[in-house]
Amino acid sequence: MNDLDACIVAPVYYRVVRRCGTKWHFIKGESFYNPLNLPRLSLDDLFSSFGTSMREAVSQLRKINGGEEGFYIVDIMDKRYYYCGNLPSCTKDKLIELGIGRREPITGY
């Protein structure tokens, strides 16, 4: 799980969630973009600051892909939920599809 923390970069209001067996694991990670200048919050407080909860997010995630195992993304600001796939790399692909990040690094610097 630590490898995923190190390789996923997303705005503060995007959270990666992994479904393993019957459990949902919210991955804390680090944020590079914080447009609301929020202080570092616990996950509970972060979700609360956007008017929702991790419990509500899990309820919505269960509706996607039948709640199957794998990686999901929660956009807690816009209340959008996405299934990514079974591999951590699928999470990066979904973020790129959502306009976050790029496949190729910026070169020439």
C-alpha positions as CSV (number, residue, x, y, z in Angstrom):
1,M,0.0,0.0,0.0
2,N,2.9,2.4,0.6
3,D,3.9,2.2,-3.0
4,L,0.5,3.5,-4.0
5,D,0.9,6.4,-1.6
6,A,4.2,7.3,-3.3
7,C,3.0,7.2,-6.9
8,I,-0.4,8.8,-6.9
9,V,-0.5,12.6,-7.0
10,A,-3.9,14.3,-7.0
11,P,-5.8,17.4,-5.7
12,V,-6.8,17.4,-2.0
13,Y,-10.4,16.6,-2.8
14,Y,-9.6,13.4,-4.7
15,R,-9.1,10.3,-2.6
16,V,-8.1,6.8,-3.7
17,V,-9.9,4.0,-2.1
18,R,-9.0,0.3,-2.3
19,R,-11.6,-2.5,-1.9
20,C,-10.0,-5.7,-0.5
21,G,-12.4,-8.5,0.4
22,T,-15.1,-6.9,2.5
23,K,-13.1,-3.8,3.6
24,W,-12.7,-0.4,2.1
25,H,-9.3,1.3,2.6
26,F,-9.0,5.0,2.2
27,I,-5.5,5.9,1.2
28,K,-4.2,9.1,2.8
29,G,-1.5,10.2,0.4
30,E,-0.1,13.7,-0.2
31,S,-1.8,16.5,-2.0
32,F,-0.1,18.8,-4.5
33,Y,-3.0,21.2,-5.2
34,N,-5.1,22.7,-2.4
35,P,-7.2,25.5,-3.9
36,L,-9.1,26.1,-0.7
37,N,-5.9,26.3,1.3
38,L,-7.1,23.7,3.7
39,P,-4.9,22.6,6.6
40,R,-3.8,19.0,6.7
41,L,-6.9,17.3,8.1
42,S,-7.7,13.8,9.1
43,L,-9.7,11.9,6.5
44,D,-12.9,12.2,8.6
45,D,-12.4,16.0,8.9
46,L,-11.5,16.3,5.2
47,F,-14.7,14.6,4.1
48,S,-16.7,16.6,6.6
49,S,-15.3,19.9,5.3
50,F,-16.8,19.0,1.9
51,G,-20.2,18.1,3.5
52,T,-20.0,14.4,3.2
53,S,-18.5,11.4,5.1
54,M,-16.4,8.3,4.3
55,R,-19.5,6.2,5.1
56,E,-21.5,8.1,2.4
57,A,-18.6,7.6,0.0
58,V,-18.5,3.9,0.6
59,S,-22.3,3.7,0.1
60,Q,-21.8,5.4,-3.3
61,L,-18.8,3.2,-4.2
62,R,-20.8,0.1,-3.6
63,K,-23.1,1.1,-6.4
64,I,-20.2,1.2,-8.9
65,N,-19.0,-2.1,-10.4
66,G,-21.0,-4.0,-7.8
67,G,-18.5,-3.0,-5.1
68,E,-16.0,-5.4,-6.5
69,E,-12.4,-5.5,-5.3
70,G,-10.0,-3.0,-6.9
71,F,-9.2,0.7,-6.8
72,Y,-11.7,3.5,-6.8
73,I,-11.4,7.3,-6.8
74,V,-13.7,9.6,-4.8
75,D,-14.1,13.3,-5.9
76,I,-15.4,14.6,-2.5
77,M,-15.8,18.1,-3.8
78,D,-18.1,17.3,-6.7
79,K,-19.5,14.0,-5.2
80,R,-18.3,11.9,-8.1
81,Y,-17.2,8.3,-7.8
82,Y,-15.1,6.2,-10.2
83,Y,-13.9,2.6,-10.5
84,C,-10.3,2.4,-11.8
85,G,-9.5,-1.3,-12.0
86,N,-7.6,-4.0,-10.1
87,L,-4.1,-2.5,-10.4
88,P,-2.6,0.6,-8.8
89,S,-1.6,1.8,-12.3
90,C,-5.3,1.8,-13.3
91,T,-5.7,4.6,-10.7
92,K,-3.1,6.8,-12.5
93,D,-4.8,6.0,-15.9
94,K,-8.2,7.2,-14.5
95,L,-6.7,10.4,-13.1
96,I,-5.2,11.2,-16.5
97,E,-8.6,10.5,-18.1
98,L,-10.1,13.0,-15.6
99,G,-7.5,15.6,-16.6
100,I,-5.1,15.2,-13.7
101,G,-1.5,14.4,-14.5
102,R,0.1,13.3,-17.8
103,R,1.5,10.1,-19.2
104,E,4.8,11.6,-20.3
105,P,7.0,13.6,-17.9
106,I,7.8,17.2,-18.9
107,T,11.2,17.3,-20.5
108,G,13.7,20.0,-21.6
109,Y,14.4,21.6,-18.2
